[in-house]
């Protein structure tokens, strides 16, 4: 998915920004979230990470981070929530043309 910190994904799921199904892990008996291929596709339609943007453009993630920063594109952070380097695809697409 392009996120290096699994806690970010969990936080995005809990906040309702990413679709996922809550299941019980059959081995541990603990609840966890599972994303279907459709859930993953929905994430990628709405959001982009530096890793996925690098794969899509062929540019290094540090170069992309610099481009986004210079164009004042900030990570997705509704109500000040920190989800790391996750950007709205629409914001990034506007500057990557």
C-alpha positions as CSV (number, residue, x, y, z in Angstrom):
1,X,0.0,0.0,0.0
2,X,3.0,2.3,0.3
3,X,2.8,2.9,4.1
4,X,5.8,2.0,6.2
5,X,4.0,2.4,9.5
6,X,1.0,0.0,10.0
7,X,-0.3,2.2,12.8
8,X,-1.1,4.9,10.3
9,X,-3.3,2.6,8.3
10,X,-5.1,1.5,11.5
11,X,-5.7,5.1,12.5
12,X,-7.0,5.9,9.0
13,X,-9.4,2.9,9.2
14,X,-10.6,3.9,12.7
15,X,-11.2,7.5,11.6
16,X,-13.3,6.2,8.6
17,X,-11.0,7.4,5.8
18,X,-10.1,3.9,4.6
19,X,-12.6,1.1,4.1
20,X,-11.8,-2.3,5.8
21,X,-13.7,-5.2,7.3
22,X,-13.3,-6.0,11.0
23,X,-12.6,-9.7,11.5
24,X,-11.5,-12.0,14.2
25,X,-8.1,-13.5,13.6
26,X,-8.7,-17.3,13.6
27,X,-5.2,-18.0,15.0
28,X,-5.1,-15.3,17.8
29,X,-8.8,-14.8,18.4
30,X,-8.2,-11.0,18.4
31,X,-10.1,-8.5,16.3
32,X,-8.2,-7.0,13.3
33,X,-9.0,-5.2,10.1
34,X,-8.7,-6.7,6.7
35,X,-8.7,-4.9,3.4
36,X,-10.2,-6.4,0.3
37,X,-8.7,-5.7,-3.1
38,X,-11.6,-3.3,-3.6
39,X,-10.8,-1.5,-0.4
40,X,-7.1,-1.2,-1.5
41,X,-8.2,0.2,-4.8
42,X,-10.5,2.7,-3.1
43,X,-7.5,3.8,-1.0
44,X,-5.3,4.3,-4.1
45,X,-8.1,6.2,-5.9
46,X,-8.3,8.7,-3.1
47,X,-4.8,8.8,-1.6
48,X,-1.2,8.6,-2.7
49,X,2.0,7.9,-0.7
50,X,5.5,8.8,-1.6
51,X,6.2,5.1,-2.3
52,X,3.3,4.7,-4.7
53,X,4.0,8.0,-6.3
54,X,7.6,7.0,-6.8
55,X,6.4,3.8,-8.5
56,X,4.0,5.7,-10.7
57,X,6.4,8.4,-11.8
58,X,9.8,6.8,-11.6
59,X,11.1,9.6,-9.4
60,X,12.8,9.0,-6.1
61,X,10.6,9.5,-3.1
62,X,12.9,12.2,-1.7
63,X,12.7,14.1,-4.9
64,X,8.9,13.9,-4.8
65,X,8.8,15.0,-1.2
66,X,10.8,18.1,-2.2
67,X,8.5,18.8,-5.1
68,X,5.4,18.5,-2.9
69,X,6.9,20.6,-0.2
70,X,8.0,23.3,-2.6
71,X,4.5,23.5,-4.0
72,X,3.0,23.6,-0.5
73,X,1.2,20.3,-0.8
74,X,0.8,19.0,2.7
75,X,0.0,15.5,3.9
76,X,-3.7,14.6,4.5
77,X,-4.5,15.7,8.0
78,X,-8.2,16.4,8.7
79,X,-8.8,18.2,11.9
80,X,-5.1,18.1,12.6
81,X,-4.8,14.3,12.7
82,X,-1.3,13.1,11.7
83,X,-1.4,10.2,9.2
84,X,2.2,10.6,8.0
85,X,3.1,11.1,4.4
86,X,-0.3,10.3,2.9
87,X,-1.6,12.8,0.4
88,X,-4.9,13.4,-1.3
89,X,-4.4,12.2,-4.9
90,X,-6.3,15.2,-6.2
91,X,-3.9,17.6,-4.5
92,X,-0.9,15.8,-5.9
93,X,-2.3,15.4,-9.4
94,X,-2.7,19.1,-9.7
95,X,1.1,19.7,-9.3
96,X,2.5,16.6,-11.0
97,X,1.1,17.5,-14.5
